[in-house]
Structures are given as structure tokens and as C-alpha cells.
Amino acid sequence: MATSDTTPGTPRLLRSINDRSALELLIEHGPLTRTRIGALTGLSKPTASQLVDRLLTAALVVPAGTAAGGPGPSAQLYAVNPAAGYAGGLDVTHTRVTAAVADLAGQVVGEFEVPVVGRGAAGSAERVRDALHGAADAAGVAPGAVRHVVIGVPGAPHPETGQLGFARDLPGWHGGNLGRLRELLGVRVDLENDVNLAAIAEQHHGQARGADDFVVLWLGNGIGLAIIQDGRFVRGATGGAGEIGYMPVALDPDDPALRAGAKPVKNTFQNLAGRPAVLQLAREHGIRVADHAEAVRHAVETGNTEMLTTLARRTARGLAPVLAILDPSLVVLSGGTLRAGGDLLKDLITRELHAVAVPRPALAVSTVEGNPVLAGAIHAALRAVRADIFSRGG
């Protein structure tokens, strides 16, 4: 019986495995010599040299200077060809659509932003197209060179269909918008929860490097939670795991929201610590600004610990049930509100947590530079592009 060249153990399959290993090493370590590639892959010098020749022929690697410092002639260095493929990431909010394009080496080479005017549903897919095409143009590449796109949204994509089941702040995104996006962009498109993407960024660029069990608490315009257990996301049956903005929170008896004459508030986490609540709390302390993160930053800079303590107490009471159920080893604090609060707000939250929760995980403020959602989207899209290119040889 004839043996297929894709049967396990056949030369073609082994070459493919070796080629992919070499490309992943070049992504991880940067430019390497043939000798170093052989040493890291465990291949002989002749086999490693043949491997590099194959990758050069496929335009997956390019010469990248020479290695100096050793005895004898300088050795040629090789790197992944950054132009062998591109990935797109987007962060969609109720006010703007931000897109970025990265090359195969992971360098962001173009960004573009499209504002959202009004609250209507019309044109939502077209804004995504315009943002992605603008980023591709800024990168100097054709939109068709972008092989995979991941879009971060403040909602819950279904784990099986990928469709967005609900997203309160994004009219027009429910149901069949994913098909419309794929049709307009002409490329593979995935929707992902924005806080989950922020968690991916934390795993690779931030506080959660090396962690397999952690959560990311996001306080910004909205509130969300990313849950990672045993290195995998916990999504729930419909993708709604972590939508804790809807969760009722038991207020502290001294909370300003319970004072006589205070406007009645439905005590969900969102209504107590989302953007409108933070701005209301700031106004009560004489801080009148339009942005919630700016309000918290002002409180930190002026030492307004009364406002920050109230916010910390509300945050702790929303986080306590999460700790009781999940018992994570690490809580990363992210989103505009928590990032603006920095270590001062983190320490206040930690103190308040110790008063209402038994588990005591480490708390850390996000250190991801720039936009964590966009960074996570780029990483997820790049992972898909690399898997496709590396497995097919281009």
C-alpha cells in the first residue's frame, strides 16, 4: 500500500514540522545564524542549512546582517520576513473604531481611527472597513495583504457561532453583523470580547506573563471580567461569562448612594462603578471633568482619598464574589478607571477587599502600553496568521 507524504513520520511532514519550529524560534529570539538554528532545533548543520534554504526560497525568511564577535568570518543572520503576511486588530467602542496592522514579525506598521457619530446602527460594518483600510494604507500595504482580523467588542460573542449575542453600547452589531464584516473585508474575521483581548495582552506584554490562572477586572465606560483558568478562557454557554457589570452589588452602609436624598440607583456593578457613576462621584467631590479616567487621575494627584476610598470600596464589593467563586492567584486591574488610579487605588482596593473577602490574591495594575484591547487583538490575529503561513509554507 502506498504511503502518503503527509503520513506521520514521512519526510515531507518532518520537514514541515522543522520549518515551523525554526520560524517560531526566529519570532521568539530574533535573527539567528544557520548554526544557531540547528542548535536550537536539534538538527544537524547540513539539515539546518537545507531548512534555511527552503525558507529563503519560500520568502519566509530574509538575510538580516551578520553575527560579529566570534573567531573566523562573520556568519549570516536570518530573520522572519516581516512582509510575508499581515494581521489586523481593531478595538470598537461606542465612540470610535481604532484599527492597527502588524507585520509577521509583530511590528505594528499602521494605525487609523474612525469616529462614531450618533447612536444609530447604520454604517457599523463600513466603519470597521474604513478603519482597517486606513491602517493598511498607513502601513503602505494593500488591504488584501491582511490575512486575518480580530475585532474587540464590548459584548459577548457566542463561543460556537462567533456572532455577537448582546452589546448594549453597539447598536447594529447583534446577530448577523459578522457575515457582513467578512463580506466587506474579504478576509477571515473573528469577534472577541474586549476584556478577553486585554487579558491576552497581559499574558504576553504585561502583569500576567507566565500565569495560567488569573482574572482581568476592567473598569472603564463599562465593566467586564476576563477569566483564565488552566491557561484557557472561561466563556460560558453563550459567551457571557465575565459580564459582571450586570451583577448586583451590596453597598457599604456608608456609601454616598445610600444617603438621605440621594438619587435612587439600581445597585448593579455598572451603575456603581461604571463611567457615569465615577463622574457623579467626582462631581460630589468638586471634580468636574468630562472623562472618568481624568476624574480619577485628578483625585490621585490632589490626594482626594475620600473619593478614591468610596470607589475602592465599591470595586472591592463587586470583586469579592468573583474571588469567592474563582479563587484566582492574580487580579489584573485594567480599563481607564483602574489604570488612572494606579497603585494608590490598587492599595485602597486591596485594603477594602481584605475586609469583605477571604481569598487574598495578588493585585496588579496593568502595565500594557497603549491600548490593551488593540494589543490583544493584534496578538490573536498574528497567532492565526503565523499558524496558517507556517503550516502551509507561505
C-alpha positions in Angstrom: 0.0 0.0 0.0 1.4 3.4 -1.0 2.3 5.8 1.8 1.1 9.4 1.6 3.8 12.1 2.0 1.6 13.5 4.8 1.6 10.3 6.8 3.2 10.8 10.3 6.9 10.3 10.1 7.3 10.9 6.4 10.0 13.3 5.1 7.6 16.0 4.0 5.8 16.1 7.3 9.0 16.2 9.3 10.4 19.0 7.1 7.2 20.9 7.7 7.5 20.4 11.5 11.1 21.5 11.4 10.4 24.6 9.3 7.7 25.7 11.6 9.9 25.2 14.7 12.6 27.3 13.1 10.2 30.1 12.2 8.8 30.1 15.7 12.4 30.3 17.1 13.1 33.3 14.9 9.9 35.0 16.1 11.0 34.4 19.7 14.7 35.1 19.5 15.1 37.4 16.6 17.8 37.0 13.9 19.8 33.7 14.1 22.6 32.0 12.2 22.2 28.7 10.5 24.4 27.1 13.2 22.2 28.6 16.0 19.0 27.5 14.3 20.5 24.0 14.1 21.5 24.0 17.8 18.1 25.3 19.0 16.1 22.8 16.8 18.5 19.9 17.5 19.1 19.4 13.7 22.5 18.7 12.2 24.3 21.5 10.4 23.5 20.1 6.9 19.8 19.7 7.7 19.6 23.1 9.3 21.2 24.6 6.2 18.7 22.9 3.9 15.9 24.1 6.2 17.1 27.8 5.8 17.4 27.4 2.1 13.8 26.2 1.9 12.6 29.1 3.9 14.5 31.5 1.8 13.0 30.0 -1.4 9.5 30.4 0.2 10.3 34.0 1.1 9.5 33.3 4.7 13.0 34.4 5.9 15.4 37.1 4.8 19.1 37.8 5.4 19.4 40.2 8.4 23.0 41.2 8.7 25.9 39.2 10.1 26.9 38.0 13.6 30.1 39.6 14.7 32.4 38.9 17.6 33.4 35.2 17.1 36.6 33.8 15.5 36.7 33.4 11.8 34.4 35.0 9.2 31.1 36.6 10.3 28.1 34.3 10.0 25.0 35.3 8.1 22.0 36.1 10.2 18.4 35.3 9.1 15.1 36.7 10.3 11.4 36.1 9.6 10.4 38.1 6.5 8.0 40.7 8.0 6.3 41.2 4.7 5.3 37.6 4.4 1.9 38.3 5.9 0.0 40.9 7.8 -2.6 40.8 10.6 -5.3 43.3 11.6 -6.6 44.2 15.0 -9.5 46.5 15.9 -11.0 48.0 19.1 -14.6 49.0 18.6 -16.3 51.3 21.2 -19.4 53.4 21.1 -17.3 56.5 20.2 -14.7 55.2 17.8 -13.2 52.3 15.8 -9.4 52.0 16.1 -7.5 49.7 13.8 -3.9 48.6 13.6 -2.0 46.4 11.1 1.1 44.4 12.1 3.6 42.6 10.0 4.6 38.9 10.5 7.4 39.9 12.9 4.8 41.5 15.2 5.7 45.2 14.5 2.7 47.5 14.2 3.2 49.3 10.9 0.0 51.3 10.6 -2.9 52.6 12.7 -6.1 54.5 11.9 -9.1 55.7 13.8 -12.7 56.4 12.6 -15.0 58.3 15.0 -18.6 57.1 15.6 -21.1 59.9 15.3 -24.5 59.4 16.9 -26.0 56.3 18.3 -27.6 54.7 15.2 -26.8 51.3 13.9 -26.2 52.3 10.3 -22.7 52.0 8.9 -21.2 50.0 11.7 -19.6 47.4 9.3 -18.5 50.2 7.0 -16.7 52.0 9.8 -14.7 48.8 10.5 -13.8 48.5 6.8 -12.7 52.2 6.6 -10.6 51.9 9.8 -8.9 48.7 8.6 -8.2 50.1 5.1 -6.9 53.3 6.7 -4.5 51.3 8.8 -3.4 49.3 5.8 -2.8 52.5 3.8 -0.8 53.9 6.7 1.3 50.7 6.7 1.9 51.0 2.9 0.2 47.7 2.1 -2.9 46.7 0.2 -5.9 45.7 2.4 -5.8 42.3 0.7 -2.4 41.6 2.3 -4.1 41.4 5.7 -4.8 37.7 6.2 -6.7 37.7 9.4 -8.6 40.3 11.5 -9.6 40.1 15.2 -12.1 42.7 16.4 -12.5 43.6 20.1 -16.1 44.5 21.1 -17.7 45.3 24.5 -20.0 42.3 24.3 -20.3 38.6 24.3 -19.6 36.7 21.0 -21.1 33.2 21.1 -18.4 30.5 21.5 -19.8 28.4 18.7 -21.1 30.8 16.1 -18.9 33.8 16.8 -21.9 36.1 16.5 -22.4 38.9 19.0 -25.3 38.0 21.2 -25.6 41.3 23.0 -23.6 44.5 23.3 -25.5 47.3 24.9 -23.3 50.1 23.6 -23.1 48.9 20.0 -26.4 49.2 18.1 -26.4 47.2 14.9 -23.8 44.6 16.0 -26.1 41.9 17.1 -26.9 38.8 15.1 -25.6 38.7 11.5 -23.1 41.5 11.5 -20.1 39.1 11.5 -21.2 37.8 8.0 -21.5 41.4 6.8 -18.0 42.2 8.1 -16.4 39.2 6.4 -18.1 40.1 3.1 -16.9 43.7 3.3 -13.4 43.0 4.4 -12.9 39.9 2.2 -10.8 38.3 4.9 -11.1 36.0 7.9 -12.7 37.9 10.7 -13.2 36.9 14.4 -15.1 38.9 17.1 -13.7 38.7 20.6 -14.7 40.3 23.9 -12.6 43.3 24.5 -11.6 42.4 28.1 -10.5 38.9 26.9 -8.2 40.6 24.4 -6.9 42.8 27.2 -6.1 39.6 29.1 -4.2 38.2 26.1 -2.1 41.4 26.1 -1.4 41.0 29.8 -0.3 37.4 29.2 2.3 38.5 26.6 3.2 42.0 27.4 2.0 42.8 31.0 1.4 41.6 34.5 0.2 38.1 33.8 3.2 36.7 31.9 3.6 33.1 32.9 0.2 33.0 34.8 -2.3 30.3 33.9 -5.0 31.2 36.5 -5.9 34.9 36.7 -8.6 37.4 36.0 -8.6 40.9 34.5 -11.0 43.3 36.0 -11.9 46.1 33.6 -13.4 49.4 34.8 -14.0 51.9 32.1 -17.0 53.1 30.2 -18.3 49.7 31.1 -17.3 46.9 33.4 -16.1 43.4 32.5 -14.1 40.5 33.6 -11.8 38.1 31.7 -11.4 34.7 33.3 -8.4 32.5 32.6 -8.2 29.1 34.2 -5.6 26.4 33.3 -4.4 28.7 30.6 -7.8 28.9 28.8 -10.6 31.4 28.8 -13.8 30.6 30.7 -16.6 31.8 28.3 -19.8 30.2 29.5 -22.5 28.6 27.4 -23.4 31.8 25.4 -20.1 33.7 25.8 -21.5 35.8 28.7 -19.1 34.7 31.5 -17.5 37.8 32.9 -20.3 40.2 32.1 -20.2 41.3 35.8 -21.5 44.8 35.0 -25.0 43.4 35.4 -24.2 41.8 38.8 -26.0 43.2 41.9 -23.5 44.6 44.4 -24.2 45.0 48.2 -23.4 48.6 49.0 -21.5 49.6 52.1 -23.9 51.2 54.6 -21.9 54.5 54.5 -21.8 54.7 50.7 -22.9 58.1 49.4 -25.5 56.4 47.2 -27.5 55.5 50.4 -27.5 59.0 51.9 -30.8 60.6 52.5 -31.9 62.5 49.4 -29.6 60.7 47.1 -31.0 59.7 43.7 -32.1 56.1 43.9 -29.7 53.8 41.9 -30.1 50.2 40.8 -27.1 48.7 42.6 -25.5 46.8 39.7 -21.7 47.0 39.5 -22.0 49.1 36.3 -24.3 51.6 38.0 -21.9 51.9 40.9 -18.5 51.9 39.2 -19.1 52.5 35.5 -18.3 55.8 33.8 -21.4 57.7 34.8 -21.1 56.6 38.4 -17.4 57.7 38.6 -18.2 61.1 37.1 -21.1 61.5 39.6 -18.8 60.6 42.4 -16.2 63.0 41.2 -18.8 65.8 41.0 -19.8 65.1 44.6 -16.1 65.8 45.5 -15.9 69.0 43.4 -14.2 67.4 40.4 -16.0 68.5 37.2 -14.5 66.9 34.1 -16.0 65.0 31.2 -13.8 61.9 31.3 -13.9 59.3 34.1 -10.2 58.4 33.8 -9.3 62.1 34.1 -11.5 62.4 37.2 -9.7 59.5 38.9 -6.3 60.9 37.9 -7.3 64.3 39.3 -8.3 62.6 42.6 -5.0 60.8 42.8 -3.0 63.9 42.0 -4.8 66.0 44.6 -4.9 63.3 47.3 -8.7 63.0 47.3 -8.7 59.8 49.3 -12.3 60.1 50.3 -13.5 59.8 46.7 -10.9 57.1 45.9 -11.9 55.1 49.0 -15.6 55.1 48.0 -14.6 53.9 44.5 -12.3 51.3 46.0 -15.0 50.0 48.4 -17.5 49.7 45.5 -14.8 47.9 43.4 -14.0 45.5 46.3 -17.6 44.6 46.9 -18.0 43.9 43.2 -14.8 41.8 43.1 -15.4 39.8 46.3 -18.0 37.4 44.8 -15.5 36.8 41.9 -12.8 35.8 44.4 -15.2 33.6 46.3 -16.2 31.6 43.2 -12.9 31.6 41.1 -10.2 32.0 43.7 -7.6 33.3 41.2 -4.0 33.7 42.0 -3.8 37.2 40.4 -6.2 40.0 39.6 -5.0 42.5 37.0 -6.7 45.9 37.2 -7.3 47.4 33.8 -9.5 49.8 32.0 -9.3 53.6 32.1 -10.6 54.0 35.6 -8.3 51.5 37.3 -5.2 52.4 35.2 -5.7 56.1 36.1 -6.0 55.2 39.8 -2.6 53.4 39.7 -1.0 52.0 42.8 -2.9 54.3 45.2 -6.3 53.0 44.1 -4.9 49.4 43.9 -3.8 49.6 47.6 -7.2 51.0 48.6 -9.0 48.2 46.8 -6.7 45.7 48.4 -7.5 47.1 51.9 -11.2 47.0 51.2 -11.1 43.5 49.8 -9.4 42.2 53.0 -12.5 43.5 54.9 -15.1 41.6 52.8 -13.3 38.6 51.1 -11.4 35.6 52.4 -9.2 34.9 49.3 -6.3 37.3 49.0 -4.8 37.1 45.5 -2.1 39.4 44.3 -3.5 42.6 42.7 -1.5 44.4 40.0 -2.3 47.4 37.8 -2.0 46.8 34.1 1.4 47.7 32.6 0.5 47.1 28.9 1.4 50.3 27.0 -1.1 52.0 24.8 -4.4 50.3 24.1 -4.6 46.8 25.7 -7.6 45.7 23.7 -5.9 46.6 20.4 -2.6 44.9 21.6 -4.5 41.8 22.4 -6.4 41.8 19.0 -3.1 42.2 17.1 -1.6 39.3 19.0 -4.6 37.0 18.5 -4.7 37.8 14.7 -1.0 37.3 14.4 -1.2 34.0 16.0 -3.7 32.9 13.4 -1.7 34.3 10.5 1.5 32.7 11.7 -0.2 29.3 12.2 -1.6 29.4 8.7 1.7 30.6 7.0 4.0 28.4 9.0 1.9 25.2 8.5 1.5 25.8 4.7 4.9 27.2 4.0 3.6 30.6 2.8 
